[in-house]
Amino acid sequence: MPRVVFTSNLQRHVSCHARDAAGETVSAVLEEVFDQEPRIRGYVLDEQGELRKHVFIFVDGQRAR
């Protein structure tokens, strides 16, 4: 099961402790996290539902594109 960890920069603004989340894709995993903690969505995604320009996602230590 994927482990989702947010940076301390984001943690200053919204409660987002590391957590496990089920899903086959990055999008599915993020949706589960957003369902558990809806306030995170606005910090990670923009108004069009796209990843904000200053947010990066890493999978197994490699930056996802």
Contacts in CASP RR format, 6 or more apart in sequence:
PFRMAT RR
TARGET T0000
AUTHOR 0000-0000-0000
METHOD contacts of the structure
MODEL  1
MPRVVFTSNLQRHVSCHARDAAGETVSAVLEEVFDQEPRIRGYVLDEQGE
LRKHVFIFVDGQRAR
1 20 0 8 1.000
1 21 0 8 1.000
1 22 0 8 1.000
2 20 0 8 1.000
2 21 0 8 1.000
2 22 0 8 1.000
2 23 0 8 1.000
2 29 0 8 1.000
3 18 0 8 1.000
3 19 0 8 1.000
3 20 0 8 1.000
4 18 0 8 1.000
4 19 0 8 1.000
4 20 0 8 1.000
4 21 0 8 1.000
4 29 0 8 1.000
4 30 0 8 1.000
4 33 0 8 1.000
5 18 0 8 1.000
6 16 0 8 1.000
6 17 0 8 1.000
6 18 0 8 1.000
6 40 0 8 1.000
10 16 0 8 1.000
10 40 0 8 1.000
10 43 0 8 1.000
10 44 0 8 1.000
11 17 0 8 1.000
13 43 0 8 1.000
14 37 0 8 1.000
14 39 0 8 1.000
14 40 0 8 1.000
14 43 0 8 1.000
15 37 0 8 1.000
15 39 0 8 1.000
16 33 0 8 1.000
16 37 0 8 1.000
16 40 0 8 1.000
16 43 0 8 1.000
19 33 0 8 1.000
19 36 0 8 1.000
21 29 0 8 1.000
21 30 0 8 1.000
21 32 0 8 1.000
21 33 0 8 1.000
21 36 0 8 1.000
22 28 0 8 1.000
22 29 0 8 1.000
22 32 0 8 1.000
23 29 0 8 1.000
23 32 0 8 1.000
26 57 0 8 1.000
26 59 0 8 1.000
26 64 0 8 1.000
30 44 0 8 1.000
33 40 0 8 1.000
34 40 0 8 1.000
34 41 0 8 1.000
34 44 0 8 1.000
43 52 0 8 1.000
43 55 0 8 1.000
44 51 0 8 1.000
44 52 0 8 1.000
44 55 0 8 1.000
45 51 0 8 1.000
45 52 0 8 1.000
46 52 0 8 1.000
51 57 0 8 1.000
56 63 0 8 1.000
56 64 0 8 1.000
57 63 0 8 1.000
57 64 0 8 1.000
58 64 0 8 1.000
END
